[in-house]
Amino acid sequence: MKENAYLCTQILIFRRMKVKEIVCALEQFAPLPLQDGWDNAGLQVGLTEAEVTGALLCLDVTESVVDEAVTLGYNLIVSHHPLIFGGLKSITGRNYVERCVLKAIRHGITICSHHTNMDNATGGVNYKMAEKLGLKNLRFLAPKEESLLKLVTFVPMTQADGVRQALFDAGCGCIGGYDQCSYNLTGEGTFRAGEGCNPFCGNIGEMHREAEVRIETVLPAYLKGKAVRALLKAHPYEEPAYDLYPLKNTWMQAGSGLIGELPEEMEVNEFLQLVKRTFQAGCVKSNRFSGKTVRTIALCGGGGAFLLPKAIGQGADAFLTGEIKYHDYFGHEDDLLMVEIGHYESEQYTMEIFQKIIHEACPTLDVKLTSVDTNPIMYC
């Protein structure tokens, strides 16, 4: 019996996973609906039914990265920046995007990208930046607004636990660090089943009264379909009653940028040197800040200057991002320290997030961070 159990375990460990299972694991961590409206995260090129031979992780997909995957014998590339942003009217190899697409298809390589969905997710790009700097007490700088729903349903008392659990399993009931949150109120429901019905309780043609529980729970709007399907499957009634209400609440578990605190105050120059070392920045730009020390740090990977007003409004001592326009530097000398380190530099550790997600999904899969420096900007 023990030998059979050991053999089953070994089969599970060495089972070759399909590409779609890796893609699913990435999307569970950072769901695609979290991406900004202008973005194009998700599957870029290829098919997902093939068995995955290895995953190459990168910030940007370039021809050299595709060549590296071919050399390694890997059929999956996971990038942060999408290879394809706009529609392709033709694929003739006239630019690097088209050449990458052609080469990936020729060699059976699937490319998927996780961009602003990974930026906006808990534990995503900005969390990795904060982790590298040692920031604590993290919260989103600009949490998502009007992204939540309240689901209400009415269930016979004896079946309430099962329906409630099905909703929790579908992603309902998460509030901050708490899960399985719901409000429950007992009452009495009435109904009369018509001809051709198959009622769970009561008789056709007769008014029936049933002791019921009104269950209320919250969920992200993008999980609406999954939650309703789970409800209908678990609910004992032939025609379950349920309501969905849009909420004006701020969703604190997703959003743009982060704000947190250093373990202790740091002098401005000391902080700038910490940033330069941490992100291996060839150049660190900052404004002419009138302050002497910093502790509360706001940050956003990539082009995050749009969050500067949020950082000021929330009392940050410093705002760190990848790109800031020239004229944005003016007028903030007394507000906060503005720090620009480069787009690539700010997001380079995203590959570590991909690596951890994939390793947890498939510990035996070959996964490598690209050896290609895809940063298009050079420093003299």
TADAQUI-V595865 format. One record per backbone hydrogen bond with DSSP energy under -1.0 kcal/mol. CO is the residue of the C=O (numbers start at 1). NH is the residue of the N-H. If there is no record, write none. Layout:
# TADAQUI-V595865
co=CO nh=NH
co=CO nh=NH
This chain:
# TADAQUI-V595865
co=1 nh=5
co=2 nh=6
co=3 nh=7
co=4 nh=8
co=5 nh=9
co=6 nh=10
co=7 nh=11
co=8 nh=12
co=9 nh=13
co=10 nh=14
co=17 nh=52
co=18 nh=21
co=18 nh=22
co=19 nh=23
co=20 nh=24
co=21 nh=25
co=22 nh=26
co=23 nh=27
co=24 nh=28
co=25 nh=29
co=26 nh=30
co=31 nh=34
co=32 nh=35
co=36 nh=39
co=42 nh=113
co=45 nh=111
co=48 nh=20
co=50 nh=19
co=55 nh=368
co=56 nh=78
co=57 nh=370
co=59 nh=81
co=62 nh=66
co=63 nh=67
co=64 nh=68
co=65 nh=69
co=66 nh=70
co=67 nh=71
co=68 nh=72
co=69 nh=73
co=69 nh=74
co=75 nh=110
co=76 nh=56
co=77 nh=112
co=78 nh=58
co=79 nh=114
co=95 nh=99
co=96 nh=100
co=97 nh=101
co=98 nh=102
co=99 nh=103
co=100 nh=104
co=101 nh=105
co=102 nh=106
co=103 nh=107
co=104 nh=109
co=105 nh=108
co=110 nh=77
co=111 nh=44
co=111 nh=45
co=112 nh=79
co=113 nh=42
co=115 nh=119
co=116 nh=120
co=118 nh=125
co=120 nh=255
co=121 nh=124
co=124 nh=128
co=125 nh=129
co=126 nh=130
co=127 nh=131
co=128 nh=132
co=129 nh=133
co=130 nh=135
co=136 nh=261
co=139 nh=259
co=142 nh=256
co=144 nh=251
co=147 nh=221
co=148 nh=247
co=149 nh=219
co=150 nh=245
co=151 nh=217
co=152 nh=243
co=153 nh=215
co=155 nh=213
co=156 nh=159
co=159 nh=163
co=160 nh=164
co=161 nh=165
co=162 nh=166
co=163 nh=167
co=164 nh=168
co=165 nh=169
co=166 nh=170
co=167 nh=172
co=168 nh=171
co=173 nh=181
co=175 nh=178
co=178 nh=175
co=183 nh=216
co=185 nh=214
co=187 nh=212
co=189 nh=210
co=191 nh=208
co=193 nh=205
co=194 nh=197
co=203 nh=206
co=208 nh=191
co=210 nh=189
co=211 nh=157
co=212 nh=187
co=213 nh=155
co=214 nh=185
co=215 nh=153
co=216 nh=183
co=217 nh=151
co=218 nh=173
co=219 nh=149
co=220 nh=223
co=221 nh=224
co=223 nh=227
co=224 nh=228
co=225 nh=229
co=226 nh=230
co=227 nh=231
co=228 nh=232
co=229 nh=233
co=230 nh=234
co=231 nh=235
co=241 nh=154
co=243 nh=152
co=245 nh=150
co=254 nh=144
co=256 nh=142
co=257 nh=141
co=258 nh=299
co=259 nh=139
co=260 nh=297
co=261 nh=136
co=266 nh=294
co=267 nh=271
co=268 nh=272
co=269 nh=273
co=270 nh=274
co=271 nh=275
co=272 nh=276
co=273 nh=277
co=274 nh=278
co=275 nh=279
co=276 nh=281
co=285 nh=340
co=287 nh=289
co=292 nh=268
co=294 nh=266
co=295 nh=262
co=296 nh=317
co=296 nh=318
co=297 nh=260
co=298 nh=320
co=299 nh=258
co=302 nh=304
co=302 nh=322
co=302 nh=323
co=304 nh=307
co=305 nh=308
co=307 nh=311
co=308 nh=312
co=309 nh=313
co=310 nh=314
co=311 nh=316
co=312 nh=315
co=317 nh=337
co=318 nh=298
co=319 nh=339
co=320 nh=300
co=321 nh=341
co=322 nh=342
co=326 nh=329
co=332 nh=336
co=333 nh=290
co=337 nh=319
co=338 nh=287
co=339 nh=321
co=340 nh=285
co=342 nh=346
co=343 nh=347
co=344 nh=348
co=347 nh=350
co=348 nh=351
co=349 nh=352
co=350 nh=354
co=351 nh=355
co=352 nh=356
co=353 nh=357
co=354 nh=358
co=355 nh=359
co=356 nh=360
co=357 nh=361
co=358 nh=362
co=362 nh=365
co=366 nh=55
co=368 nh=57
co=372 nh=374
